[in-house]
Amino acid sequence: MYLLVVYDVDVKRVNKVHKFLKMYLHWRQNSVFEGEVSKAQFGEIKTGLSELIDDTCDSVMIYEFPSKKYVSSHVLGIEKNTIGFII
């Protein structure tokens, strides 16, 4: 499955959330990650984020798509961080 994760968390937790998501997904721009994950990884992401955030004041939105072929993006202005292939 393909995920797009957008978050708005307190400044005290931003680095922890960023570091955590970087283990699974590609950083696109401030508070935005995307990438292909397995169902097991999706579960780990949801569990990990639940443990990191304060659900009384933080917000995380996860958009789930069957695969990347159902996602198209259009960038206006500069692209902060392109998704490249690492060999």
Protein Blocks (a to p, Z undefined) as FASTA:
>chain_A
ZZdddddddfklmmmmmmmmmmmmccfbghiacddddfklmmmmmmmmmmmpccklpccd
ddddfblklpccddehjdfbacdddZZ
